[in-house]
Amino acid sequence: MATSNNNSNAETEISFSRDLGLFDATMIGIGAMIGAGIFVLTGIAAGEAGPAALLAFALNGFVTLLTALSYAELASAYPKSGGGYSYISKAFPGPAGFAAGWMLWFCYIIACALYALGFGGYFWEFVQNYFPAISGFVFDIAGHRTPALIMTVTVAVIFILINMRGTALTGNVENVITMAKIIILGVFILYGIKQIFHVPTVAVTNFKPFFPNGTGGVVIAMGLTFIAFEGYDLIATVAEEIKAPEKNIPRATLISLVVTVLIYLLVVLVCIGAIRPEFGKSWEFLGHHQETAIAKAAENFMPFFGIALIILGGLLSTISALNATILASSRVAFSMSRDKMLPLSLSSIHASRRTPHIAIAVTGVIVLVMALLFPIRVIGSAASVMFLLTFTLVNLSLIALRRKFPELKGGFRVPFYPVTPVAAIILNLFLAVYQFNFDPRAWYITLAWIFVGLFVYFMYFEKTTAVDKPQVLEVQQSKTDSPYPYRILVPLYNPDHVIPLMRLAIPIAKAHQGEVVVLAVVDIPKHIPPHEGMRFVHHKTPLLKKAIQFGKEEGMVVRSAIRIAHRVYDGIIQAADSEKVSLVLMGWKGYTSTRDRILGEVTDRVVRLVPCDLIFVKLLGDRPIRRILIPTAGGPHATLAGEYVGIYRQTYGYDVTCCYVVKPDADDHDRHIARQWIQKTIRTTDLDSQTQTSLLEGKRVAGTLVKAAADYDLIVLGASREGVFSSVLFGEIPEKVARYSQTSVMIVKRYEGPVKSIVKRIMG
């Protein structure tokens, strides 16, 4: 922990205290999920779906599990406060990240207001049932609404203060309340199961027909009850306060969801199967009583204390959910403030209690205003839509972050990737869109809230965050009036690679009647303004002069460009954009020491984001190039690689061998097809009839090529086709060859057009 110095303007960060263990985190998830939803929605769901309400709850549990798995992986890899906001802002920084946090904060605030109002209603219902004299006296004086609002404010203030006191106290309170309501629901379930086994024929009859309103009723019930499954995500929002988060967050998330779904299914089972109404079916009885259906069911098969027990369970459910949601909502506000997406004061942490006290207080005030002044039931339906949209973005974030940081692994990995997150995206969007049919106002409020948030972001917060964003300073202005339409950009870093890279760039530029632009990027620390890097520019000029001099000797027009950047890849990408280059030719050192990158931070980003063709070269030793091996299997990248090799052959007279890898046991038909691929490559490129051909035999393509490349000076490969869910850059085989070959390697990647380029910029 650190403290502020009163004698200095410098401030040091005060961290959260990790007070929550696996049990505490699990109780937060269960406490948040088992709120008032199961008490008030069971009857409504039964009325819409009949006995198939059981299936509706089970399917919602499955849909929720898909997104919960994404939360588990992301939380184990990035254990930061803020939960879904933190993951989305890391995957999609800027407006998308802000919109996600803006929606989540709104959702949690509305949920808090709903829980506080629910407590007020349950409290006076309890008093009215068991102390009618007191309730009658109060209602005669103040009416029905004012006493409920007084209890709403009272319970909200109490739990706001508890949260401000510290996470340990909040966790302990949550543990006690959650265990109490689990016990209450357990007693309810046991009495129901006893009744089912006592008269099993009645229970069987209650479930016939299973789909009285068809499958449409099940879908409606799913949409109505989905909000009862929200809450597991709160665990991730307090990640910085959980011990061993890499292990405990995935475990707590999955345990809380499994326990909650099991309890829900048993509650619905006994509600439908255990009651014996005088008229009609059990599901019709539950649907008739709507929000009070569980209390009526308890009255049907439990002793005299049944209704009191259920009302007490409702009280405990609302306050435990309120407690957990205040905790989560304040952490979202804290994380957004820390990222300068909300006022900085919200990111203050109390020096002794180590809680975001200002974020809790501000969130609490907004909760009270919402509860007292706004039509919460209408806004609550909008919150459900926003939850679904946010869950969709979380699953997209998992896909994007796996692409951007494939080597970064936490304590949990989503099974059946990418099917699991894609299915979650489709199902969440389906339920969100379906809400429009149920209540169009939910979507109107959602869109209005997002629009207001984005307006605030672009008017204010974008400017505050821009100060901390990595920047690029263009030292030499782009020559936009250059007469050469074809332009090759060659980033230079290693003095030993200047001439080899120029020897590879110049023939291609001459063949296209273009020019070469050599680039030097001065990288500076993030805290230093770009203009301060001007004093380091002279360190890069020898590289540029060497390249320009070699160009003159080869009769080639060579221009130089310098960028000062906080991140080298930003400088390269900005130069490629501003210079409107057709090809980037860059070297690679041959390894990466960064655990969350494929080929290195600079290479990874340039390969994914540069808007043109790309040549990626791994240069080894000083051996001159005389013999080139070019494997082929078709495709646009391999074709472009063949064109470049043809240019090198015509310019330098290199010996070229075009090859194809076949299995050792390949029959004559397979070998004939392989030879056809080789001949097709030769015909469709600038390779001539003097090109040699070879069939390489091997069980593994990459290993066979690495072994064969030892007899050559350079192996040239076209990149493989890259899928949306792929975490590789050039394809698995080219990347393995690039990593393990002891011969220089060139990989060629053709620009795939603006649409795919935009997707890559978004997804990484």
C-alpha positions in Angstrom: 0.0 0.0 0.0 1.1 3.6 -0.6 0.1 6.9 0.7 0.0 10.5 -0.6 2.8 13.0 0.4 1.4 16.3 1.7 4.6 18.1 1.0 4.7 17.1 -2.7 2.4 17.2 -5.6 3.3 13.6 -6.4 0.8 11.0 -5.6 1.3 7.3 -5.5 -1.3 4.6 -6.0 -3.2 3.0 -3.2 -4.1 -0.5 -4.1 -7.1 -2.6 -3.1 -6.8 -5.1 -0.2 -7.3 -8.7 -1.3 -9.6 -9.9 1.4 -12.0 -12.2 -0.5 -11.3 -15.9 -0.8 -13.0 -18.5 -3.0 -16.0 -18.9 -0.7 -16.5 -15.1 -0.5 -16.3 -14.7 -4.2 -18.8 -17.5 -4.8 -21.2 -16.0 -2.3 -21.0 -12.7 -4.2 -22.1 -14.5 -7.4 -24.9 -16.5 -5.7 -26.0 -13.6 -3.7 -26.3 -11.4 -6.8 -28.1 -14.0 -8.9 -30.6 -15.3 -6.4 -32.2 -11.9 -5.9 -35.9 -11.2 -6.1 -36.1 -12.7 -9.6 -36.8 -16.3 -8.6 -39.5 -15.2 -6.2 -41.4 -12.9 -8.5 -40.7 -14.5 -11.9 -41.5 -18.1 -11.3 -45.2 -17.6 -11.5 -45.0 -15.3 -14.5 -42.8 -17.9 -16.4 -45.2 -20.7 -15.5 -48.1 -18.7 -16.9 -46.3 -18.2 -20.2 -44.7 -21.6 -20.7 -46.7 -23.9 -18.5 -44.6 -26.9 -17.2 -42.1 -26.0 -19.9 -41.0 -23.1 -17.6 -38.6 -25.7 -16.2 -37.1 -26.0 -19.7 -37.0 -22.2 -20.0 -34.9 -21.9 -16.8 -32.6 -24.8 -18.0 -32.0 -23.1 -21.4 -31.3 -19.8 -19.7 -28.8 -21.5 -17.5 -27.1 -22.9 -20.7 -27.1 -19.6 -22.4 -25.7 -18.0 -19.3 -23.0 -20.7 -18.9 -21.6 -19.9 -22.4 -20.9 -16.3 -21.4 -19.8 -17.2 -17.9 -17.1 -19.4 -19.5 -15.8 -16.3 -21.4 -15.9 -14.3 -18.1 -13.9 -17.1 -16.4 -11.1 -17.1 -19.0 -10.9 -13.3 -19.3 -10.9 -12.8 -15.5 -8.2 -15.4 -15.0 -6.0 -13.7 -17.7 -6.8 -10.1 -16.7 -7.7 -9.9 -13.0 -8.6 -6.2 -12.9 -11.5 -4.4 -11.3 -14.3 -3.5 -13.7 -15.2 -6.9 -15.0 -16.8 -6.8 -18.5 -15.8 -3.1 -18.9 -12.1 -3.9 -18.4 -12.1 -6.7 -21.0 -14.1 -4.8 -23.6 -11.9 -1.7 -23.2 -8.8 -3.8 -23.5 -10.0 -5.5 -26.7 -11.8 -2.4 -28.2 -10.3 0.7 -26.6 -12.0 4.0 -27.2 -15.8 4.5 -27.8 -16.7 0.8 -27.6 -15.0 0.4 -24.3 -16.6 3.5 -22.9 -20.0 2.5 -24.1 -19.7 -0.9 -22.5 -18.7 0.6 -19.1 -21.4 3.3 -19.5 -24.1 0.6 -20.0 -22.8 -1.7 -17.3 -22.7 1.1 -14.7 -26.3 2.0 -15.7 -27.4 -1.6 -15.5 -25.9 -2.1 -12.0 -27.4 1.1 -10.8 -30.9 0.2 -12.0 -30.5 -3.3 -10.5 -29.6 -1.7 -7.1 -32.7 0.5 -7.3 -34.9 -2.5 -8.2 -33.5 -4.5 -5.3 -34.0 -1.6 -2.8 -37.6 -1.1 -4.0 -38.2 -4.8 -3.8 -37.0 -4.8 -0.2 -39.4 -2.0 0.7 -42.3 -3.9 -0.9 -41.4 -7.3 0.8 -40.9 -5.6 4.2 -44.4 -4.0 4.3 -46.0 -7.2 2.9 -44.4 -9.1 5.8 -45.6 -6.5 8.3 -49.1 -6.5 6.8 -49.4 -10.3 7.0 -48.1 -10.7 10.6 -48.5 -7.3 12.2 -51.6 -5.9 10.5 -52.2 -3.3 13.3 -48.8 -1.7 12.7 -49.1 -1.7 9.0 -52.7 -0.3 9.2 -51.6 2.5 11.4 -48.7 3.5 9.2 -50.7 3.2 6.0 -53.5 5.4 7.4 -51.0 8.1 8.2 -48.7 8.0 5.2 -50.4 5.9 2.6 -48.8 2.9 0.9 -46.1 4.5 -1.3 -44.3 6.7 1.3 -43.5 3.9 3.9 -42.2 1.7 1.1 -39.9 4.5 -0.2 -38.7 5.1 3.4 -37.6 1.5 3.7 -36.1 1.7 0.2 -33.9 4.6 1.2 -33.0 3.1 4.6 -31.8 -0.2 3.3 -29.9 1.5 0.4 -28.1 3.8 2.8 -27.2 1.0 5.2 -25.6 -1.1 2.5 -23.9 1.9 0.9 -22.2 2.6 4.3 -21.3 -1.1 4.7 -19.6 -1.1 1.3 -17.7 2.1 2.2 -16.4 0.5 5.4 -14.4 -2.2 3.6 -14.6 -5.2 1.3 -14.0 -7.7 4.2 -17.1 -6.4 6.0 -19.1 -6.4 2.7 -18.0 -10.0 2.0 -18.8 -11.2 5.5 -22.3 -9.6 5.4 -22.9 -11.2 2.0 -21.8 -14.6 3.2 -24.3 -14.6 6.1 -27.2 -13.3 4.1 -26.6 -15.6 1.1 -26.3 -18.7 3.2 -29.5 -17.8 5.0 -31.5 -17.5 1.9 -30.1 -20.7 0.5 -31.2 -22.5 3.6 -34.7 -20.9 3.3 -35.0 -22.0 -0.3 -33.6 -25.4 0.7 -36.4 -25.9 3.2 -39.0 -24.8 0.6 -37.6 -27.4 -1.9 -37.5 -30.2 0.7 -41.1 -29.7 1.6 -42.0 -29.6 -2.1 -40.1 -32.8 -2.9 -41.7 -34.5 0.1 -45.2 -33.6 -1.3 -44.2 -34.8 -4.8 -43.2 -38.2 -3.4 -46.2 -38.4 -1.2 -48.6 -38.1 -4.2 -46.5 -38.9 -7.3 -49.5 -39.3 -9.6 -50.6 -35.7 -9.1 -47.0 -34.5 -9.8 -46.9 -36.4 -13.1 -50.3 -35.0 -14.1 -49.2 -31.5 -13.3 -46.5 -31.8 -16.0 -49.0 -32.8 -18.7 -49.1 -31.3 -21.3 -45.5 -30.1 -21.1 -45.9 -27.4 -23.8 -49.4 -26.0 -23.4 -48.5 -22.8 -25.1 -46.0 -24.2 -27.6 -42.3 -23.5 -27.9 -43.2 -19.8 -28.3 -44.2 -19.7 -24.7 -40.8 -21.1 -23.7 -39.0 -18.3 -25.6 -41.2 -15.7 -24.0 -40.4 -17.2 -20.5 -36.7 -17.2 -21.3 -36.8 -13.5 -22.2 -38.7 -12.7 -19.0 -36.5 -14.7 -16.6 -33.1 -14.1 -18.1 -32.5 -11.2 -15.6 -32.6 -13.8 -12.8 -29.4 -15.3 -14.1 -27.4 -12.1 -14.1 -25.0 -11.7 -11.2 -22.1 -14.1 -11.8 -20.4 -11.3 -13.7 -20.2 -9.3 -10.5 -17.4 -11.6 -9.3 -15.1 -10.3 -12.1 -15.8 -6.7 -11.2 -14.0 -7.1 -7.8 -11.1 -9.1 -9.2 -8.5 -6.9 -7.6 -9.9 -7.7 -4.2 -9.9 -11.5 -4.6 -7.1 -13.7 -3.4 -5.4 -15.8 -6.2 -7.8 -14.3 -8.8 -6.4 -16.5 -11.7 -7.7 -19.6 -10.0 -10.5 -18.4 -7.7 -12.4 -16.2 -10.2 -13.1 -19.0 -12.7 -13.9 -21.4 -9.9 -16.2 -19.0 -8.1 -18.0 -18.0 -11.4 -18.7 -21.6 -12.4 -19.6 -22.8 -8.9 -22.0 -19.9 -8.3 -23.7 -20.5 -11.6 -24.1 -24.2 -11.1 -25.5 -23.8 -7.6 -27.9 -21.1 -8.7 -29.2 -22.9 -11.7 -29.7 -26.1 -9.6 -31.7 -24.1 -7.0 -33.8 -22.4 -9.7 -34.7 -25.7 -11.4 -35.6 -27.4 -8.1 -37.8 -24.3 -7.1 -39.7 -24.4 -10.4 -40.0 -28.2 -10.2 -41.6 -28.2 -6.8 -43.8 -25.2 -7.6 -45.3 -27.0 -10.6 -45.2 -30.6 -9.3 -46.1 -30.2 -5.6 -49.2 -28.0 -5.5 -52.8 -29.3 -5.9 -55.1 -26.4 -6.9 -58.8 -26.8 -6.6 -59.4 -25.7 -10.1 -57.2 -25.9 -13.3 -53.6 -26.9 -13.7 -50.8 -26.1 -11.3 -49.1 -23.9 -13.9 -52.3 -22.0 -14.4 -52.6 -21.5 -10.7 -49.0 -20.1 -10.6 -49.6 -17.9 -13.6 -52.7 -16.5 -12.0 -50.9 -15.4 -8.9 -47.9 -14.0 -10.8 -45.4 -12.3 -8.4 -46.9 -14.1 -5.3 -46.9 -17.5 -6.9 -44.1 -19.0 -4.6 -45.8 -17.7 -1.5 -49.1 -19.3 -2.6 -47.2 -22.5 -3.4 -45.7 -22.5 0.1 -49.1 -22.0 1.5 -50.3 -25.1 -0.4 -47.7 -27.7 0.8 -45.8 -26.1 3.7 -46.8 -25.7 7.4 -48.1 -22.4 8.8 -44.8 -20.7 8.7 -44.4 -21.2 4.9 -45.5 -17.8 3.8 -43.4 -16.1 6.5 -40.4 -18.1 5.4 -40.8 -17.2 1.7 -41.3 -13.5 2.5 -38.2 -13.6 4.7 -36.3 -15.3 1.8 -37.5 -12.5 -0.5 -36.2 -9.9 2.0 -32.8 -11.6 2.3 -32.6 -12.1 -1.5 -33.1 -8.4 -2.2 -30.6 -7.1 0.3 -27.9 -9.7 -0.6 -28.3 -8.8 -4.3 -28.3 -5.1 -3.3 -25.1 -5.5 -1.3 -23.3 -7.4 -4.1 -24.5 -5.0 -6.9 -23.4 -1.8 -5.0 -20.0 -3.5 -4.7 -19.9 -4.2 -8.4 -21.3 -0.9 -9.7 -18.8 1.2 -7.7 -15.9 -0.9 -9.2 -17.1 -0.2 -12.7 -17.2 3.5 -12.0 -13.8 3.2 -10.3 -12.2 1.4 -13.3 -13.7 3.9 -15.8 -12.4 6.8 -13.7 -8.9 5.2 -13.6 -9.0 5.0 -17.4 -10.1 8.7 -17.5 -13.5 7.7 -18.8 -15.2 9.3 -15.8 -14.2 12.1 -13.5 -10.8 11.3 -11.8 -12.2 11.7 -8.3 -14.1 8.5 -8.7 -10.9 6.5 -8.8 -9.8 7.7 -5.3 -9.2 4.9 -2.8 -9.6 5.5 0.9 -6.2 5.3 2.6 -7.2 3.1 5.5 -10.3 1.2 4.4 -8.9 0.8 0.8 -12.3 1.1 -0.8 -13.3 3.4 -3.7 -15.3 5.5 -1.3 -16.2 8.3 -3.6 -17.3 5.9 -6.4 -19.5 4.1 -3.9 -21.0 7.4 -2.6 -21.7 8.8 -6.1 -23.2 5.4 -7.2 -25.3 5.3 -4.0 -26.7 8.8 -4.6 -27.7 7.9 -8.2 -29.3 4.7 -7.0 -31.5 6.7 -4.5 -32.5 9.2 -7.2 -33.4 6.4 -9.6 -35.4 4.6 -6.9 -37.3 7.7 -5.8 -38.0 9.6 -9.1 -37.9 7.3 -12.2 -40.2 4.6 -13.5 -37.9 1.8 -12.6 -39.9 -1.0 -14.1 -39.6 0.5 -17.6 -35.9 1.4 -17.2 -35.3 -2.1 -15.7 -36.3 -3.7 -19.0 -33.8 -1.5 -20.8 -31.1 -2.6 -18.3 -31.8 -6.2 -19.3 -31.2 -5.4 -23.0 -28.0 -3.6 -22.0 -26.8 -6.6 -20.0 -27.3 -8.8 -23.1 -25.5 -6.3 -25.4 -22.6 -6.1 -22.9 -22.4 -9.9 -22.7 -22.2 -10.0 -26.4 -19.3 -7.6 -26.4 -17.6 -9.6 -23.7 -17.7 -12.7 -25.9 -16.4 -10.7 -28.9 -13.6 -9.4 -26.6 -12.6 -13.0 -25.9 -12.2 -13.6 -29.6 -10.3 -10.3 -30.1 -8.0 -10.8 -27.2 -7.1 -14.4 -28.2 -6.1 -13.0 -31.6 -4.1 -10.1 -30.2 -2.4 -12.0 -27.3 -2.5 -15.7 -28.2 0.4 -16.6 -25.8 -1.3 -15.0 -22.8 -3.1 -17.7 -20.8 -4.7 -17.5 -17.4 -5.8 -20.3 -15.2 -8.8 -21.2 -17.4 -9.5 -21.7 -21.1 -13.0 -21.8 -22.7 -13.7 -25.3 -24.0 -14.8 -25.8 -27.6 -13.4 -22.4 -28.8 -14.6 -20.7 -30.9 -18.0 -22.4 -31.0 -18.7 -21.4 -27.4 -18.3 -17.6 -27.6 -19.9 -17.5 -31.1 -23.0 -19.4 -29.8 -23.1 -17.0 -26.8 -23.0 -14.0 -29.1 -25.8 -15.4 -31.3 -28.1 -16.3 -28.3 -27.5 -13.1 -26.4 -28.3 -11.0 -29.5 -31.4 -13.1 -30.2 -32.7 -12.5 -26.6 -31.9 -8.8 -26.8 -33.7 -8.4 -30.1 -36.6 -10.4 -28.9 -37.0 -7.9 -26.0 -38.2 -5.4 -28.7 -41.3 -7.5 -29.3 -42.0 -7.7 -25.6 -41.4 -4.1 -24.7 -40.1 -1.7 -27.5 -39.5 1.0 -24.9 -36.6 -1.0 -23.6 -34.7 -0.6 -26.9 -35.7 3.1 -27.1 -34.2 3.8 -23.7 -31.1 1.6 -24.5 -30.3 3.5 -27.7 -30.9 6.9 -26.0 -28.6 6.0 -23.1 -25.9 4.8 -25.5 -26.2 7.9 -27.7 -26.0 10.2 -24.6 -22.9 8.3 -23.4 -21.1 8.5 -26.8 -22.0 12.2 -27.0 -20.4 12.8 -23.6 -17.4 10.7 -24.6 -16.6 12.5 -27.8 -17.3 15.9 -26.3 -15.1 15.5 -23.2 -13.6 12.2 -22.2 -12.0 11.5 -25.6 -9.9 14.7 -25.1 -8.9 13.7 -21.6 -7.8 10.2 -22.6 -6.0 11.5 -25.8 -3.3 13.0 -23.6 -2.2 9.5 -22.4 -2.6 7.8 -25.8 0.6 6.8 -27.6 1.4 9.4 -30.3 3.3 9.6 -33.5 5.2 12.7 -34.6 6.0 13.0 -38.4 9.5 14.6 -38.5 9.7 14.6 -42.3 6.5 15.4 -44.1 5.1 12.9 -46.6 5.7 13.7 -50.2 2.2 13.5 -51.5 3.1 14.8 -55.0 5.5 12.0 -55.7 5.3 10.9 -59.4 5.7 7.3 -58.5 2.3 5.5 -57.8 4.0 2.3 -56.6 5.9 2.8 -53.3 7.7 0.4 -51.0 8.3 1.2 -47.3 11.3 -0.3 -45.7 11.5 0.2 -41.9 15.2 0.1 -40.8 16.5 -0.8 -37.3 19.5 -3.1 -37.6 22.5 -1.6 -39.4 23.5 -5.1 -40.6 20.2 -5.6 -42.4 20.1 -2.3 -44.3 21.8 -3.6 -47.5 20.1 -7.0 -47.5 16.7 -5.4 -47.2 17.4 -2.9 -49.9 18.6 -5.6 -52.2 15.2 -7.3 -51.8 13.2 -4.1 -52.1 14.9 -2.4 -55.1 14.1 -5.1 -57.8 10.4 -5.1 -56.9 10.3 -1.2 -57.0 12.0 -1.2 -60.4 9.7 -3.9 -61.8 6.7 -1.7 -60.8 8.4 1.6 -61.8 8.2 2.8 -58.3 10.3 4.2 -55.5 11.6 3.0 -52.1 10.9 4.9 -48.9 13.2 4.0 -46.0 11.8 4.6 -42.6 13.5 5.1 -39.2 11.3 5.2 -36.1 12.6 6.9 -32.9 10.8 5.1 -30.0 10.5 7.1 -26.8 8.9 6.2 -23.4 5.2 6.9 -23.0 5.6 9.6 -20.5 7.8 11.7 -22.8 6.1 14.1 -25.3 6.9 13.2 -28.9 8.7 16.5 -29.6 11.2 15.6 -26.9 12.4 12.8 -29.2 13.8 15.3 -31.7 17.1 15.2 -29.8 17.5 11.5 -30.6 16.8 11.7 -34.4 20.5 12.0 -35.3 21.0 8.5 -34.0 18.9 7.2 -36.9 20.3 9.2 -39.7 23.2 6.9 -40.5 20.8 4.1 -41.3 18.9 6.3 -43.7 22.1 7.6 -45.4 23.4 4.1 -45.9 20.2 3.0 -47.6 20.0 6.1 -49.8 23.6 5.7 -50.9 23.0 2.1 -51.8 19.9 3.2 -53.8 22.0 5.6 -55.8 24.5 2.9 -56.6 21.7 0.7 -57.9 20.1 3.6 -59.8 17.0 3.6 -57.6 15.0 6.6 -56.2 15.1 6.3 -52.4 13.5 8.8 -50.0 13.8 8.8 -46.3 11.1 9.3 -43.6 11.4 9.6 -39.8 8.7 9.1 -37.2 8.9 9.7 -33.4 6.5 7.3 -31.7 5.7 5.9 -28.3 5.2 2.5 -30.0 7.3 1.5 -33.0 4.5 -0.2 -34.8 2.4 3.0 -34.6 5.2 4.8 -36.4 5.4 2.1 -39.1 1.6 1.9 -39.6 1.2 5.7 -39.7 4.0 6.0 -42.3 2.4 3.3 -44.4 -0.9 5.2 -44.3 0.5 8.7 -44.9 2.9 7.6 -47.7 0.2 5.5 -49.4 2.6 2.7 -49.9 1.9 -0.5 -51.9 4.2 -2.8 -50.0 6.0 -2.9 -46.7 9.2 -4.9 -46.5 10.4 -5.4 -43.0 12.9 -7.6 -41.1 12.4 -9.8 -38.1 15.0 -10.7 -35.5 14.0 -14.3 -35.4 12.5 -14.6 -32.0 10.3 -12.9 -29.4 10.8 -12.5 -25.7 7.2 -11.3 -25.1 5.0 -14.0 -23.7 1.7 -12.6 -25.0 2.9 -12.1 -28.6 3.4 -14.4 -31.6 6.4 -13.0 -33.4 6.9 -9.9 -31.3 4.9 -6.8 -30.4 6.0 -4.7 -33.4 5.7 -7.5 -36.0 2.4 -8.7 -34.8 0.7 -5.3 -35.0 2.2 -4.4 -38.3 1.3 -7.7 -39.9 -2.4 -7.4 -38.8 -2.9 -3.7 -39.4 -0.7 -2.5 -42.3 -3.0 -1.5 -45.2 -1.0 -3.0 -48.1 1.0 -6.0 -49.3 3.7 -7.2 -46.9 7.0 -9.0 -47.0 8.4 -10.2 -43.7 12.0 -11.3 -43.7 14.1 -13.2 -41.2 17.7 -12.7 -42.2 20.4 -15.0 -40.9 24.1 -14.6 -41.3 26.1 -12.9 -44.1 25.7 -15.7 -46.6 24.8 -14.2 -50.0 21.5 -15.4 -51.7 22.1 -17.7 -54.7 19.5 -20.5 -54.2 15.8 -20.0 -53.4 13.3 -22.6 -52.3 9.6 -21.7 -52.8 6.9 -24.1 -51.5 3.5 -23.8 -53.1 0.0 -24.9 -52.4 -1.9 -22.2 -54.3 -3.7 -19.1 -53.0 -3.3 -15.4 -53.5 -0.4 -15.1 -51.1 1.6 -17.9 -52.7 1.0 -16.4 -56.1 2.3 -13.0 -55.0 5.4 -14.8 -53.5 6.0 -16.5 -56.8 5.8 -13.1 -58.6 8.5 -11.6 -56.3 10.8 -14.6 -56.7 10.4 -14.4 -60.4 11.6 -10.7 -60.2 14.6 -11.8 -58.1 15.5 -14.5 -60.6 15.4 -12.1 -63.5 17.4 -9.4 -61.6 20.0 -11.5 -59.9 19.9 -14.8 -61.7 19.1 -16.8 -58.6 18.5 -20.6 -58.9 14.9 -21.2 -57.9 13.3 -24.5 -56.9 9.5 -24.7 -56.7 8.4 -27.5 -54.3 5.4 -29.3 -52.8 5.3 -31.5 -49.7 3.6 -34.9 -50.0 3.2 -37.7 -47.5 5.8 -40.5 -47.7 3.0 -43.0 -48.6 1.4 -40.7 -51.3 0.2 -42.6 -54.3 0.7 -41.6 -58.0 -2.6 -39.6 -58.0 -1.5 -37.4 -55.1 1.9 -36.9 -56.6 0.4 -36.0 -59.9 -1.8 -33.3 -58.2 1.2 -32.0 -56.4 3.1 -31.6 -59.7 0.1 -29.8 -61.2 0.2 -27.3 -58.3 3.9 -26.6 -59.0 3.3 -26.1 -62.7 0.3 -23.8 -62.1 2.5 -21.6 -59.8 5.2 -21.4 -62.4 2.7 -20.5 -65.2 0.8 -17.8 -63.1 3.9 -16.0 -61.9 7.1 -14.6 -63.4 9.0 -17.9 -62.9 10.3 -19.3 -66.2 10.9 -22.8 -67.5 14.3 -22.9 -66.0 12.8 -23.1 -62.5 13.5 -26.5 -61.0 10.8 -28.6 -59.4 10.8 -30.9 -56.4 8.5 -33.1 -54.4 9.4 -33.2 -50.8 8.3 -36.2 -48.7 7.5 -35.8 -45.0 4.8 -36.4 -42.4 4.8 -32.8 -41.2 4.9 -30.0 -43.7 6.6 -27.4 -41.6 9.3 -29.8 -40.4 9.9 -31.1 -43.9 10.4 -27.5 -45.2 12.8 -26.6 -42.4 14.9 -29.6 -43.2 14.9 -28.9 -46.9 15.7 -25.2 -46.5 19.1 -26.1 -45.0 20.3 -26.7 -48.6 19.2 -23.2 -49.8 20.0 -19.6 -49.0 16.4 -18.4 -48.8 13.0 -20.0 -48.4 10.0 -17.9 -49.7 6.5 -18.8 -48.5 3.1 -17.3 -49.1 1.0 -16.8 -46.0 -1.9 -19.2 -45.3 -5.4 -18.0 -45.3 -6.3 -16.5 -41.9 -9.7 -17.1 -40.3 -11.6 -14.7 -38.1 -10.9 -16.9 -35.0 -7.3 -17.6 -35.9 -4.6 -16.4 -33.5 -1.8 -16.8 -36.1 -0.5 -14.1 -38.4 0.7 -15.9 -41.5 -0.6 -19.4 -40.9 0.7 -22.2 -38.7 3.1 -23.6 -41.3 4.8 -20.4 -42.4 5.2 -19.3 -38.8 6.8 -22.6 -37.7 9.2 -22.4 -40.7 10.0 -18.8 -39.8 10.7 -19.7 -36.1 12.8 -22.9 -36.6 14.5 -22.5 -40.0 18.3 -22.1 -39.9 18.1 -20.5 -43.4 16.8 -17.0 -44.1 13.0 -16.9 -44.5 10.7 -14.6 -46.5 6.9 -14.7 -46.0 4.7 -12.8 -48.4 1.2 -11.6 -47.6 -1.1 -10.0 -50.1 -3.4 -7.1 -49.0 -6.9 -8.6 -48.6 -8.9 -5.4 -49.1 -10.5 -2.7 -47.0 -13.3 -4.8 -45.5 -11.0 -7.4 -43.9 -8.6 -4.6 -43.0 -11.3 -2.9 -41.0 -12.3 -6.2 -39.3 -8.6 -6.7 -38.3 -8.4 -3.2 -36.9 -11.4 -3.9 -34.7 -10.7 -7.5 -33.8 -6.9 -7.2 -33.7 
